[in-house]
Amino acid sequence: MGNVAKFFVILGIVFILIGLLLFVVPKVPFLGKLPGDIYIKKENFTFYFPITTCIVLSILFSLILSFFR
């Protein structure tokens, strides 16, 4: 029973951190506008895929998680 409670506490903390991250992300000026992000805009069509931003965030999260292991 203790493992389930610990899991839900950790899951709650993760959700809180994700919520805080989503609150702060729009205020970061370079996030989503890095060189290498794909942005195609035509008359009736817009395609945006922030591939470079995804890679940078993945590396950052991997470094952060490696400190906790």
SVG drawing of the C-alpha trace seen along z (x, -y; Angstrom):
<svg xmlns="http://www.w3.org/2000/svg" viewBox="-7 -37 31 39">
<polyline fill="none" stroke="black" stroke-width="0.4" points="0.0,0.0 2.9,-2.4 4.3,-2.0 1.0,-3.1 0.8,-6.2 4.4,-7.1 3.6,-6.7 0.6,-9.0 2.6,-11.6 5.3,-11.6 2.8,-11.7 1.1,-14.7 4.5,-16.5 5.1,-15.8 1.7,-17.2 2.4,-20.3 5.8,-20.8 4.3,-20.3 1.6,-22.9 4.2,-25.4 6.2,-24.8 3.2,-25.4 2.6,-28.6 6.2,-29.9 6.9,-28.7 4.9,-31.4 7.2,-34.0 10.4,-32.5 11.2,-34.5 13.4,-32.1 11.4,-28.9 9.7,-27.7 11.6,-30.1 15.0,-28.5 16.9,-28.0 15.9,-24.6 12.2,-24.8 10.1,-24.1 7.5,-26.8 5.6,-26.8 2.8,-29.4 0.8,-29.6 -2.6,-31.1 -4.9,-28.5 -2.3,-26.4 0.1,-26.7 2.5,-24.0 4.7,-24.4 7.0,-21.8 9.6,-22.9 12.1,-20.1 15.1,-22.0 13.2,-23.2 12.1,-19.5 15.7,-18.4 17.0,-21.1 14.2,-20.4 14.9,-16.7 18.6,-17.2 17.8,-19.6 15.3,-17.2 17.7,-14.2 20.4,-16.2 18.0,-17.2 16.8,-13.6 20.4,-12.2 21.1,-14.3 18.3,-12.7 19.3,-9.1"/>
</svg>
